Amino acid sequence: MTGQTGRKDQRDARMVAIGLIVLLVMLAAGVFLALPMLSAFSAAYLMPGLGLKDSAVIAFVVTVIVLIVFAIAAGDGLIGELQFLLGGFFTFFLVLWFLIAWVF
């Protein structure tokens, strides 16, 4: 009985892995095919105004200040939740960076 369920679980895991690989390949192909369109978008909407370099500096400073406040408010956030703090930092930085460059 255990052998049959083990084989069934292995087959299910293999099917999920194949599905994820196919999904990732399709996503990579979509990103590759969208690169010319993304470069045209970047040239049209991100160049005038503040620019990516200046907005990166502003986004970095704002992100560091906000995450220091969050870490102090969380108590032991500097040690106990460092992996979440770092992931949040990079996500928040990227979002702020492109929004500042886009708006200003």
C-alpha positions as a Python dict, from the first residue, in 0.01 Angstrom:
ca = {
    (1, 'M'): (0, 0, 0),
    (2, 'T'): (279, 243, 83),
    (3, 'G'): (456, 176, -247),
    (4, 'Q'): (149, 271, -451),
    (5, 'T'): (90, 600, -268),
    (6, 'G'): (462, 679, -286),
    (7, 'R'): (463, 629, -662),
    (8, 'K'): (146, 836, -695),
    (9, 'D'): (299, 1119, -490),
    (10, 'Q'): (618, 1102, -696),
    (11, 'R'): (418, 1118, -1019),
    (12, 'D'): (216, 1414, -888),
    (13, 'A'): (533, 1595, -783),
    (14, 'R'): (687, 1531, -1125),
    (15, 'M'): (378, 1671, -1299),
    (16, 'V'): (385, 1984, -1080),
    (17, 'A'): (757, 2030, -1151),
    (18, 'I'): (701, 1994, -1525),
    (19, 'G'): (415, 2244, -1510),
    (20, 'L'): (630, 2495, -1322),
    (21, 'I'): (917, 2454, -1567),
    (22, 'V'): (682, 2509, -1862),
    (23, 'L'): (537, 2815, -1690),
    (24, 'L'): (883, 2960, -1625),
    (25, 'V'): (992, 2899, -1985),
    (26, 'M'): (678, 3071, -2112),
    (27, 'L'): (736, 3364, -1875),
    (28, 'A'): (1099, 3398, -1988),
    (29, 'A'): (993, 3388, -2353),
    (30, 'G'): (730, 3654, -2287),
    (31, 'V'): (983, 3881, -2117),
    (32, 'F'): (1231, 3827, -2401),
    (33, 'L'): (969, 3913, -2663),
    (34, 'A'): (855, 4220, -2466),
    (35, 'L'): (1203, 4376, -2438),
    (36, 'P'): (1167, 4603, -2745),
    (37, 'M'): (834, 4729, -2619),
    (38, 'L'): (975, 4786, -2269),
    (39, 'S'): (1271, 4981, -2406),
    (40, 'A'): (1036, 5203, -2606),
    (41, 'F'): (827, 5259, -2292),
    (42, 'S'): (1140, 5344, -2094),
    (43, 'A'): (1263, 5590, -2356),
    (44, 'A'): (927, 5762, -2380),
    (45, 'Y'): (821, 5785, -2015),
    (46, 'L'): (1123, 5752, -1789),
    (47, 'M'): (1374, 5987, -1953),
    (48, 'P'): (1223, 6335, -1922),
    (49, 'G'): (1227, 6484, -1576),
    (50, 'L'): (1422, 6352, -1281),
    (51, 'G'): (1581, 6045, -1442),
    (52, 'L'): (1668, 5702, -1311),
    (53, 'K'): (1998, 5795, -1143),
    (54, 'D'): (1859, 6074, -929),
    (55, 'S'): (1544, 5883, -845),
    (56, 'A'): (1755, 5583, -734),
    (57, 'V'): (1931, 5801, -475),
    (58, 'I'): (1604, 5943, -347),
    (59, 'A'): (1440, 5600, -335),
    (60, 'F'): (1737, 5452, -148),
    (61, 'V'): (1730, 5720, 121),
    (62, 'V'): (1354, 5700, 167),
    (63, 'T'): (1363, 5319, 178),
    (64, 'V'): (1641, 5308, 439),
    (65, 'I'): (1464, 5559, 662),
    (66, 'V'): (1127, 5382, 640),
    (67, 'L'): (1272, 5036, 706),
    (68, 'I'): (1476, 5160, 1004),
    (69, 'V'): (1155, 5299, 1152),
    (70, 'F'): (979, 4968, 1084),
    (71, 'A'): (1261, 4767, 1242),
    (72, 'I'): (1264, 4981, 1556),
    (73, 'A'): (885, 4965, 1584),
    (74, 'A'): (889, 4585, 1543),
    (75, 'G'): (1113, 4537, 1847),
    (76, 'D'): (1361, 4266, 1753),
    (77, 'G'): (1317, 4327, 1381),
    (78, 'L'): (1686, 4395, 1328),
    (79, 'I'): (1782, 4038, 1423),
    (80, 'G'): (1476, 3813, 1423),
    (81, 'E'): (1322, 3918, 1094),
    (82, 'L'): (1626, 4018, 891),
    (83, 'Q'): (1539, 3801, 591),
    (84, 'F'): (1198, 3966, 558),
    (85, 'L'): (1347, 4310, 614),
    (86, 'L'): (1598, 4260, 331),
    (87, 'G'): (1336, 4129, 90),
    (88, 'G'): (1108, 4418, 178),
    (89, 'F'): (1395, 4661, 131),
    (90, 'F'): (1471, 4552, -225),
    (91, 'T'): (1104, 4538, -325),
    (92, 'F'): (1025, 4877, -170),
    (93, 'F'): (1339, 5029, -326),
    (94, 'L'): (1252, 4909, -677),
    (95, 'V'): (893, 5027, -655),
    (96, 'L'): (989, 5369, -521),
    (97, 'W'): (1272, 5404, -771),
    (98, 'F'): (1052, 5358, -1075),
    (99, 'L'): (758, 5551, -934),
    (100, 'I'): (976, 5853, -851),
    (101, 'A'): (1134, 5841, -1196),
    (102, 'W'): (793, 5810, -1359),
    (103, 'V'): (610, 6079, -1163),
    (104, 'F'): (884, 6342, -1152),
}
